[in-house]
Amino acid sequence: MEKFKMVTYRREYSEGKSSVVEGAGKILRISVYKEVIFLVCISFLLGRATILGGLAPFGVAFFSYFFLKDKKFFYLGLSAFLGMMTLAVKTEIWKYALMILLSVPVFSFVREKIQQRPFYVAGISSMMLFISGMIFFFRADLYVYDLFMLGFESVVVFVFIYTLSYSVPVFIQKNNRKALSNEELVCTAILAAVVVSGFSDMALFGYSIKRICGILLTVIFAYYGGTGIGTSIGLTIGLISSMSGLEMPIIVAGYGFSGLLAG
């Protein structure tokens, strides 16, 4: 019977492979940091975006969309609230702070049950804002106008979260798609317009940052999408970014005409 000779050895790890693993880990950490910074900036600007002279539902909607996905995104609520605190216009920021605080136990309870379905996420978030607003207004006189505006704000939260379900994956998911569906394109334009409106009263050397970014986005969409896309995106950005001002017709027409020419 043939005998086999067993040879022992000691396993050694190559320094080259270890350095490759460390490099990949470093790149991953940098990518995560970039994503966090990006989301914080978006949340801050959405917190500053207002409509009808004092309603700021976009920041809490953005926070609700991500916090219902994972509890680690709680920092987006703080960023959105910080953006609201920098607003020059009068707004009931403590109403939104109450919603953020109440969202922690409620969202933690329903997170696994709704499984990130857009309709349920939007419905629960709008209901949370309505309940928070009712609690906030109970400490003072509640008028029919306040109830109407609170209902309108809840509807805005519902619609905006549904919009985020189409637009956020375009920025977050790294699948390098070269084509967008019509829903993704429109929702991305709406999100971009609301983010741009967060620059509201910011200026650089006397020039409005909101107007500059709005025109730039219109030109970019028109360049890649053509005349039709440029015009529709220009009208969308002009409409949303000027909802808190009195010069809406002129601004909307200017953005739409810019998209037409750029396309």
ROLO-604029 format. One record per atom (N, C-alpha, C): atom name; x negated, y negated, z negated. Coordinates in steps of 0.1 Angstrom, whole numbers. Layout:
N
CA / X / Y / Z
...
***
This chain:
263
N / -9 / 12 / 0
CA / 0 / 0 / 0
C / -9 / -12 / 0
N / -6 / -21 / 9
CA / -15 / -33 / 10
C / -12 / -43 / -1
N / -23 / -49 / -6
CA / -22 / -58 / -18
C / -23 / -72 / -12
N / -16 / -81 / -19
CA / -17 / -95 / -16
C / -24 / -103 / -27
N / -32 / -111 / -23
CA / -40 / -119 / -32
C / -33 / -133 / -35
N / -30 / -135 / -47
CA / -23 / -148 / -50
C / -33 / -159 / -54
N / -31 / -170 / -47
CA / -41 / -181 / -50
C / -33 / -193 / -56
N / -38 / -197 / -67
CA / -31 / -208 / -74
C / -36 / -222 / -69
N / -28 / -232 / -70
CA / -32 / -245 / -66
C / -25 / -256 / -74
N / -30 / -268 / -74
CA / -24 / -279 / -81
C / -18 / -289 / -72
N / -5 / -293 / -74
CA / 1 / -302 / -65
C / -4 / -316 / -68
N / -8 / -323 / -57
CA / -12 / -337 / -58
C / -4 / -346 / -49
N / -1 / -358 / -54
CA / 8 / -367 / -47
C / -1 / -378 / -40
N / 2 / -380 / -28
CA / -6 / -390 / -20
C / -3 / -404 / -24
N / -12 / -413 / -26
CA / -10 / -427 / -29
C / -3 / -434 / -17
N / -5 / -429 / -5
CA / 1 / -435 / 6
C / 16 / -434 / 6
N / 21 / -422 / 3
CA / 35 / -419 / 2
C / 41 / -427 / -10
N / 34 / -428 / -21
CA / 39 / -436 / -32
C / 41 / -451 / -29
N / 31 / -456 / -21
CA / 32 / -470 / -17
C / 43 / -472 / -8
N / 46 / -462 / 1
CA / 58 / -464 / 10
C / 71 / -464 / 2
N / 72 / -456 / -8
CA / 84 / -456 / -16
C / 86 / -469 / -24
N / 74 / -474 / -29
CA / 75 / -487 / -36
C / 79 / -498 / -27
N / 73 / -498 / -14
CA / 77 / -508 / -5
C / 91 / -508 / -1
N / 97 / -496 / 1
CA / 111 / -495 / 4
C / 120 / -499 / -7
N / 116 / -496 / -20
CA / 123 / -501 / -31
C / 123 / -516 / -32
N / 111 / -522 / -29
CA / 110 / -537 / -29
C / 119 / -543 / -19
N / 119 / -538 / -7
CA / 128 / -543 / 4
C / 142 / -542 / 0
N / 146 / -531 / -7
CA / 160 / -529 / -11
C / 164 / -539 / -21
N / 155 / -542 / -31
CA / 157 / -552 / -41
C / 159 / -566 / -35
N / 150 / -569 / -25
CA / 151 / -582 / -19
C / 165 / -583 / -11
N / 169 / -572 / -5
CA / 182 / -573 / 2
C / 193 / -575 / -7
N / 193 / -568 / -19
CA / 203 / -570 / -29
C / 203 / -584 / -34
N / 192 / -590 / -37
CA / 191 / -604 / -42
C / 197 / -613 / -31
N / 194 / -611 / -19
CA / 199 / -620 / -8
C / 214 / -619 / -8
N / 220 / -607 / -9
CA / 234 / -605 / -9
C / 241 / -612 / -21
N / 234 / -611 / -32
CA / 240 / -618 / -44
C / 240 / -633 / -43
N / 229 / -639 / -38
CA / 228 / -653 / -36
C / 238 / -658 / -25
N / 240 / -650 / -15
CA / 249 / -653 / -4
C / 263 / -654 / -10
N / 267 / -643 / -18
CA / 281 / -643 / -24
C / 283 / -654 / -34
N / 273 / -657 / -42
CA / 274 / -668 / -52
C / 276 / -681 / -45
N / 269 / -684 / -34
CA / 270 / -697 / -27
C / 284 / -697 / -21
N / 289 / -686 / -14
CA / 302 / -686 / -9
C / 313 / -688 / -19
N / 311 / -682 / -31
CA / 321 / -683 / -42
C / 321 / -697 / -47
N / 310 / -703 / -48
CA / 309 / -717 / -53
C / 316 / -727 / -44
N / 314 / -725 / -31
CA / 320 / -734 / -21
C / 335 / -732 / -20
N / 339 / -719 / -21
CA / 354 / -716 / -21
C / 360 / -722 / -34
N / 353 / -722 / -45
CA / 359 / -728 / -57
C / 361 / -743 / -55
N / 353 / -750 / -47
CA / 354 / -764 / -44
C / 365 / -767 / -33
N / 369 / -757 / -26
CA / 378 / -760 / -15
C / 392 / -762 / -21
N / 399 / -773 / -17
CA / 412 / -776 / -22
C / 422 / -779 / -11
N / 434 / -778 / -14
CA / 445 / -781 / -4
C / 455 / -789 / -12
N / 462 / -798 / -4
CA / 473 / -806 / -10
C / 468 / -814 / -22
N / 456 / -818 / -21
CA / 451 / -828 / -31
C / 447 / -823 / -45
N / 448 / -810 / -48
CA / 445 / -805 / -61
C / 446 / -790 / -63
N / 451 / -782 / -54
CA / 452 / -768 / -55
C / 439 / -761 / -50
N / 433 / -753 / -59
CA / 421 / -746 / -55
C / 422 / -731 / -57
N / 430 / -724 / -49
CA / 432 / -710 / -52
C / 421 / -701 / -45
N / 413 / -706 / -36
CA / 404 / -698 / -28
C / 393 / -691 / -36
N / 388 / -698 / -46
CA / 377 / -693 / -54
C / 381 / -681 / -62
N / 393 / -682 / -68
CA / 398 / -670 / -76
C / 402 / -659 / -67
N / 407 / -662 / -55
CA / 411 / -651 / -46
C / 398 / -643 / -42
N / 387 / -650 / -39
CA / 375 / -644 / -35
C / 370 / -635 / -47
N / 370 / -641 / -59
CA / 366 / -633 / -71
C / 375 / -621 / -73
N / 388 / -622 / -71
CA / 397 / -611 / -73
C / 394 / -600 / -63
N / 392 / -603 / -50
CA / 389 / -593 / -40
C / 377 / -585 / -43
N / 366 / -591 / -48
CA / 354 / -583 / -51
C / 355 / -577 / -65
N / 361 / -583 / -75
CA / 361 / -578 / -88
C / 370 / -565 / -89
N / 381 / -565 / -81
CA / 389 / -553 / -80
C / 381 / -541 / -73
N / 371 / -545 / -66
CA / 363 / -535 / -59
C / 353 / -529 / -69
N / 346 / -538 / -77
CA / 336 / -533 / -86
C / 335 / -544 / -97
N / 334 / -540 / -110
CA / 333 / -549 / -121
C / 320 / -557 / -121
N / 310 / -553 / -114
CA / 297 / -560 / -114
C / 298 / -573 / -108
N / 309 / -576 / -100
CA / 311 / -589 / -93
C / 318 / -600 / -102
N / 317 / -598 / -115
CA / 323 / -608 / -124
C / 317 / -621 / -123
N / 304 / -621 / -119
CA / 296 / -634 / -118
C / 302 / -643 / -107
N / 310 / -637 / -98
CA / 316 / -645 / -87
C / 327 / -654 / -93
N / 334 / -649 / -104
CA / 343 / -658 / -111
C / 337 / -669 / -118
N / 326 / -667 / -124
CA / 318 / -678 / -130
C / 314 / -688 / -120
N / 309 / -683 / -108
CA / 304 / -692 / -98
C / 316 / -701 / -92
N / 327 / -694 / -90
CA / 339 / -702 / -85
C / 344 / -712 / -95
N / 344 / -709 / -108
CA / 348 / -718 / -118
C / 338 / -730 / -119
N / 325 / -727 / -117
CA / 315 / -738 / -117
C / 318 / -747 / -105
N / 321 / -742 / -94
CA / 325 / -750 / -82
C / 337 / -759 / -85
N / 347 / -754 / -92
CA / 359 / -762 / -95
C / 355 / -773 / -104
N / 346 / -771 / -113
CA / 342 / -781 / -123
C / 335 / -793 / -116
N / 330 / -791 / -104
CA / 323 / -802 / -97
C / 332 / -810 / -88
N / 345 / -806 / -88
CA / 354 / -813 / -79
C / 357 / -828 / -85
N / 358 / -837 / -75
CA / 361 / -851 / -79
C / 376 / -853 / -80
N / 384 / -845 / -73
CA / 398 / -846 / -74
C / 403 / -839 / -87
N / 415 / -843 / -92
CA / 421 / -837 / -104
C / 427 / -824 / -100
N / 423 / -814 / -108
CA / 429 / -801 / -106
C / 430 / -793 / -119
N / 439 / -784 / -121
CA / 441 / -777 / -133
C / 431 / -765 / -134
N / 418 / -768 / -136
CA / 408 / -758 / -136
C / 410 / -747 / -147
N / 416 / -751 / -158
CA / 417 / -741 / -169
C / 428 / -731 / -166
N / 437 / -734 / -157
CA / 446 / -724 / -152
C / 439 / -712 / -145
N / 429 / -716 / -137
CA / 421 / -706 / -130
C / 412 / -699 / -139
N / 407 / -706 / -149
CA / 398 / -699 / -159
C / 406 / -689 / -167
N / 419 / -692 / -170
CA / 427 / -682 / -177
C / 430 / -670 / -168
N / 432 / -672 / -155
CA / 433 / -661 / -146
C / 421 / -652 / -146
N / 409 / -658 / -145
CA / 397 / -650 / -145
C / 396 / -642 / -158
N / 399 / -647 / -169
CA / 398 / -640 / -182
C / 408 / -629 / -183
N / 420 / -632 / -179
CA / 431 / -621 / -179
C / 428 / -610 / -169
N / 421 / -613 / -158
CA / 418 / -604 / -148
C / 409 / -592 / -152
N / 401 / -595 / -162
CA / 391 / -585 / -167
C / 398 / -572 / -172
N / 407 / -573 / -182
CA / 414 / -561 / -186
C / 424 / -555 / -176
N / 431 / -564 / -169
CA / 441 / -559 / -160
C / 435 / -552 / -148
N / 425 / -559 / -142
CA / 418 / -553 / -130
C / 411 / -540 / -134
N / 405 / -539 / -146
CA / 398 / -527 / -150
C / 408 / -516 / -151
N / 420 / -518 / -155
CA / 430 / -508 / -156
C / 436 / -503 / -143
N / 437 / -512 / -133
CA / 443 / -508 / -120
C / 433 / -505 / -109
N / 420 / -507 / -112
CA / 410 / -506 / -102
C / 411 / -492 / -95
N / 411 / -482 / -103
CA / 411 / -468 / -97
C / 424 / -464 / -90
N / 435 / -471 / -95
CA / 448 / -467 / -90
C / 451 / -472 / -76
N / 447 / -484 / -73
CA / 450 / -490 / -60
C / 440 / -487 / -49
N / 428 / -482 / -53
CA / 418 / -478 / -43
C / 415 / -488 / -32
N / 415 / -500 / -36
CA / 410 / -511 / -27
C / 419 / -513 / -15
N / 432 / -510 / -16
CA / 441 / -512 / -5
C / 445 / -527 / -5
N / 443 / -533 / 7
CA / 445 / -548 / 8
C / 458 / -553 / 3
N / 469 / -546 / 6
CA / 482 / -551 / 2
C / 484 / -551 / -13
N / 479 / -541 / -20
CA / 480 / -540 / -35
C / 470 / -550 / -41
N / 459 / -551 / -36
CA / 449 / -561 / -41
C / 454 / -575 / -40
N / 460 / -579 / -29
CA / 466 / -592 / -27
C / 478 / -594 / -36
N / 486 / -584 / -37
CA / 498 / -585 / -45
C / 495 / -587 / -60
N / 486 / -579 / -65
CA / 482 / -580 / -79
C / 475 / -593 / -82
N / 467 / -598 / -73
CA / 459 / -610 / -75
C / 469 / -622 / -75
N / 478 / -623 / -66
CA / 488 / -634 / -66
C / 497 / -634 / -78
N / 500 / -622 / -82
CA / 509 / -620 / -94
C / 501 / -625 / -107
N / 488 / -622 / -107
CA / 480 / -626 / -119
C / 479 / -642 / -119
N / 477 / -648 / -107
CA / 477 / -663 / -107
C / 490 / -669 / -111
N / 501 / -663 / -107
CA / 514 / -668 / -111
C / 517 / -667 / -126
N / 513 / -655 / -132
CA / 515 / -653 / -146
C / 506 / -663 / -154
N / 493 / -665 / -150
CA / 484 / -674 / -156
C / 489 / -688 / -156
N / 494 / -692 / -144
CA / 500 / -705 / -143
C / 512 / -708 / -152
N / 521 / -698 / -153
CA / 532 / -699 / -162
C / 528 / -700 / -176
N / 518 / -692 / -180
CA / 513 / -693 / -194
C / 507 / -707 / -196
N / 499 / -712 / -186
CA / 493 / -725 / -188
C / 503 / -736 / -189
N / 513 / -736 / -180
CA / 523 / -746 / -180
C / 533 / -746 / -192
N / 534 / -735 / -199
CA / 543 / -734 / -210
C / 538 / -743 / -222
N / 525 / -747 / -222
CA / 521 / -755 / -233
C / 525 / -770 / -231
N / 531 / -773 / -219
CA / 536 / -786 / -216
C / 549 / -785 / -209
N / 554 / -796 / -205
CA / 567 / -796 / -198
C / 566 / -789 / -184
N / 574 / -780 / -181
CA / 574 / -773 / -168
C / 585 / -779 / -159
N / 581 / -784 / -148
CA / 591 / -790 / -139
C / 593 / -780 / -127
N / 603 / -783 / -120
CA / 606 / -774 / -108
C / 595 / -776 / -98
N / 590 / -788 / -96
CA / 579 / -790 / -87
C / 567 / -781 / -90
N / 563 / -781 / -103
CA / 552 / -772 / -108
C / 555 / -758 / -104
N / 567 / -753 / -106
CA / 570 / -739 / -103
C / 569 / -737 / -88
N / 574 / -746 / -80
CA / 573 / -745 / -66
C / 558 / -744 / -61
N / 550 / -753 / -66
CA / 536 / -753 / -62
C / 528 / -741 / -67
N / 532 / -736 / -79
CA / 526 / -724 / -84
C / 530 / -712 / -75
N / 542 / -711 / -70
CA / 546 / -701 / -61
C / 539 / -702 / -48
N / 538 / -714 / -43
CA / 530 / -716 / -30
C / 516 / -712 / -32
N / 510 / -715 / -43
CA / 496 / -712 / -45
C / 494 / -697 / -46
N / 504 / -690 / -52
CA / 503 / -675 / -53
C / 504 / -669 / -39
N / 512 / -675 / -30
CA / 513 / -670 / -16
C / 500 / -672 / -9
N / 494 / -683 / -11
CA / 481 / -686 / -5
C / 470 / -676 / -9
N / 470 / -672 / -22
CA / 461 / -662 / -27
C / 464 / -649 / -20
N / 476 / -645 / -18
CA / 480 / -632 / -12
C / 475 / -632 / 3
N / 477 / -643 / 10
CA / 473 / -644 / 24
C / 458 / -644 / 25
N / 452 / -652 / 17
CA / 437 / -653 / 18
C / 430 / -640 / 15
N / 435 / -632 / 5
CA / 429 / -620 / 2
C / 431 / -610 / 14
N / 442 / -610 / 20
CA / 444 / -602 / 31
C / 435 / -606 / 43
N / 432 / -619 / 44
CA / 422 / -624 / 53
C / 408 / -619 / 50
N / 405 / -619 / 37
CA / 392 / -614 / 33
C / 389 / -599 / 36
N / 400 / -591 / 36
CA / 398 / -577 / 39
C / 393 / -575 / 54
N / 395 / -584 / 63
CA / 390 / -583 / 76
C / 377 / -591 / 78
N / 375 / -602 / 71
CA / 364 / -610 / 74
C / 351 / -607 / 66
N / 353 / -602 / 53
CA / 342 / -599 / 45
C / 333 / -587 / 50
N / 339 / -577 / 55
CA / 331 / -566 / 61
C / 322 / -570 / 73
N / 326 / -581 / 80
CA / 318 / -586 / 91
C / 304 / -591 / 86
N / 305 / -597 / 73
CA / 292 / -603 / 68
C / 285 / -592 / 59
N / 292 / -584 / 52
CA / 286 / -575 / 42
C / 281 / -562 / 48
N / 289 / -556 / 56
CA / 285 / -543 / 62
C / 274 / -545 / 72
N / 264 / -537 / 71
CA / 252 / -538 / 80
C / 253 / -527 / 91
N / 263 / -529 / 100
CA / 264 / -519 / 111
C / 261 / -525 / 124
N / 256 / -538 / 125
CA / 252 / -544 / 137
C / 261 / -543 / 149
N / 274 / -546 / 146
CA / 284 / -545 / 157
C / 282 / -557 / 166
N / 284 / -555 / 179
CA / 282 / -566 / 189
C / 296 / -571 / 193
N / 307 / -565 / 189
CA / 320 / -569 / 193
C / 329 / -569 / 180
N / 338 / -579 / 180
CA / 347 / -581 / 169
C / 362 / -580 / 174
N / 370 / -574 / 166
CA / 384 / -574 / 170
C / 390 / -588 / 169
N / 402 / -590 / 175
CA / 409 / -603 / 174
C / 412 / -606 / 159
N / 416 / -596 / 151
CA / 419 / -599 / 137
C / 407 / -603 / 129
N / 395 / -596 / 132
CA / 383 / -600 / 125
C / 378 / -613 / 129
N / 380 / -617 / 142
CA / 375 / -630 / 147
C / 383 / -641 / 140
N / 396 / -640 / 140
CA / 405 / -650 / 135
C / 402 / -652 / 120
N / 402 / -640 / 113
CA / 400 / -641 / 98
C / 386 / -646 / 94
N / 376 / -643 / 102
CA / 363 / -648 / 100
C / 363 / -664 / 102
N / 370 / -668 / 112
CA / 371 / -683 / 114
C / 378 / -690 / 103
N / 388 / -683 / 97
CA / 396 / -689 / 86
C / 387 / -690 / 74
N / 379 / -679 / 71
CA / 370 / -679 / 59
C / 359 / -690 / 61
N / 354 / -691 / 73
CA / 344 / -701 / 76
C / 349 / -715 / 74
N / 361 / -717 / 78
CA / 368 / -730 / 77
C / 370 / -734 / 62
N / 374 / -724 / 54
CA / 376 / -727 / 40
C / 363 / -730 / 33
N / 353 / -722 / 37
CA / 340 / -724 / 31
C / 335 / -738 / 34
N / 336 / -742 / 47
CA / 332 / -755 / 51
C / 339 / -766 / 44
N / 352 / -764 / 41
CA / 360 / -774 / 34
C / 355 / -776 / 19
N / 347 / -766 / 14
CA / 341 / -767 / 1
C / 331 / -778 / 0
N / 325 / -782 / 11
CA / 316 / -793 / 11
C / 322 / -807 / 9
N / 336 / -807 / 10
CA / 344 / -819 / 9
C / 337 / -832 / 8
N / 332 / -836 / -4
CA / 327 / -850 / -6
C / 312 / -850 / -6
N / 305 / -840 / -1
CA / 291 / -840 / 0
C / 286 / -847 / 13
N / 276 / -854 / 12
CA / 270 / -862 / 23
C / 255 / -862 / 23
N / 249 / -863 / 35
CA / 235 / -863 / 37
C / 232 / -875 / 45
N / 225 / -885 / 39
CA / 221 / -897 / 46
C / 234 / -904 / 52
N / 245 / -903 / 45
CA / 257 / -909 / 49
C / 266 / -901 / 59
N / 261 / -889 / 62
CA / 269 / -881 / 72
C / 275 / -870 / 64
N / 288 / -867 / 67
CA / 296 / -857 / 60
C / 291 / -843 / 64
N / 286 / -835 / 54
CA / 282 / -822 / 56
C / 293 / -813 / 61
N / 305 / -815 / 56
CA / 317 / -807 / 61
C / 319 / -809 / 75
N / 318 / -822 / 81
CA / 321 / -824 / 95
C / 310 / -818 / 103
N / 297 / -819 / 99
CA / 286 / -813 / 106
C / 287 / -798 / 107
N / 290 / -791 / 96
CA / 291 / -777 / 96
C / 303 / -772 / 104
N / 314 / -780 / 103
CA / 326 / -777 / 111
C / 324 / -777 / 126
N / 317 / -787 / 131
CA / 314 / -789 / 145
C / 304 / -778 / 149
N / 294 / -775 / 141
CA / 285 / -765 / 144
C / 291 / -751 / 145
N / 300 / -747 / 136
CA / 307 / -735 / 137
C / 316 / -734 / 150
N / 322 / -745 / 153
CA / 331 / -745 / 165
C / 322 / -743 / 178
N / 311 / -750 / 178
CA / 302 / -748 / 190
C / 297 / -734 / 191
N / 293 / -727 / 179
CA / 288 / -714 / 180
C / 299 / -704 / 185
N / 311 / -705 / 179
CA / 322 / -696 / 184
C / 325 / -698 / 198
N / 325 / -711 / 203
CA / 328 / -714 / 217
C / 317 / -709 / 226
N / 305 / -709 / 222
CA / 293 / -705 / 230
C / 294 / -690 / 232
N / 298 / -682 / 222
CA / 298 / -668 / 223
C / 311 / -662 / 228
N / 322 / -670 / 225
CA / 335 / -665 / 229
C / 342 / -671 / 241
N / 337 / -682 / 245
CA / 343 / -689 / 257
C / 353 / -700 / 253
N / 360 / -705 / 263
CA / 368 / -717 / 261
C / 380 / -714 / 252
N / 387 / -702 / 254
CA / 398 / -699 / 246
C / 395 / -697 / 232
N / 385 / -690 / 229
CA / 380 / -687 / 215
C / 376 / -701 / 209
N / 368 / -708 / 216
CA / 363 / -721 / 211
C / 374 / -731 / 207
N / 384 / -732 / 216
CA / 395 / -741 / 213
C / 403 / -736 / 201
N / 407 / -723 / 200
CA / 415 / -718 / 189
C / 407 / -719 / 176
N / 394 / -716 / 176
CA / 386 / -717 / 164
C / 385 / -731 / 160
N / 383 / -740 / 169
CA / 382 / -754 / 166
C / 394 / -760 / 160
N / 406 / -756 / 165
CA / 418 / -760 / 159
C / 420 / -754 / 145
N / 416 / -742 / 143
CA / 417 / -735 / 130
C / 408 / -742 / 120
N / 396 / -745 / 123
CA / 386 / -751 / 114
C / 391 / -765 / 111
N / 395 / -773 / 121
CA / 400 / -786 / 119
C / 412 / -787 / 110
N / 421 / -777 / 112
CA / 434 / -777 / 104
C / 430 / -775 / 89
N / 423 / -764 / 87
CA / 420 / -760 / 73
C / 411 / -770 / 66
N / 401 / -774 / 73
CA / 391 / -783 / 66
C / 397 / -797 / 63
N / 408 / -801 / 70
CA / 413 / -814 / 68
C / 427 / -814 / 61
N / 431 / -803 / 55
CA / 444 / -802 / 48
C / 445 / -810 / 36
N / 434 / -814 / 30
CA / 434 / -822 / 18
C / 433 / -837 / 21
N / 433 / -841 / 34
CA / 432 / -855 / 38
C / 444 / -860 / 46
N / 444 / -873 / 49
CA / 455 / -879 / 56
C / 452 / -880 / 71
N / 440 / -877 / 75
CA / 436 / -879 / 89
C / 437 / -866 / 97
N / 446 / -857 / 93
CA / 446 / -843 / 99
C / 449 / -843 / 114
N / 458 / -850 / 119
CA / 461 / -849 / 134
C / 448 / -853 / 142
N / 441 / -864 / 138
CA / 429 / -868 / 146
C / 418 / -857 / 145
N / 416 / -852 / 133
CA / 405 / -842 / 130
C / 408 / -830 / 138
N / 421 / -825 / 137
CA / 424 / -812 / 144
C / 422 / -814 / 159
N / 427 / -825 / 165
CA / 425 / -828 / 179
C / 410 / -828 / 183
N / 402 / -835 / 174
CA / 388 / -836 / 177
C / 381 / -822 / 177
N / 384 / -814 / 168
CA / 378 / -801 / 167
C / 383 / -792 / 179
N / 395 / -793 / 182
CA / 400 / -785 / 193
C / 394 / -789 / 206
N / 393 / -802 / 209
CA / 387 / -807 / 221
C / 372 / -803 / 221
N / 365 / -804 / 210
CA / 351 / -800 / 209
C / 349 / -785 / 213
N / 358 / -777 / 208
CA / 358 / -762 / 212
C / 360 / -760 / 227
N / 369 / -768 / 232
CA / 372 / -767 / 246
C / 360 / -771 / 255
N / 354 / -782 / 252
CA / 342 / -786 / 259
C / 330 / -777 / 257
N / 328 / -772 / 245
CA / 317 / -763 / 242
C / 318 / -750 / 249
N / 331 / -745 / 251
CA / 333 / -732 / 258
C / 331 / -733 / 273
***
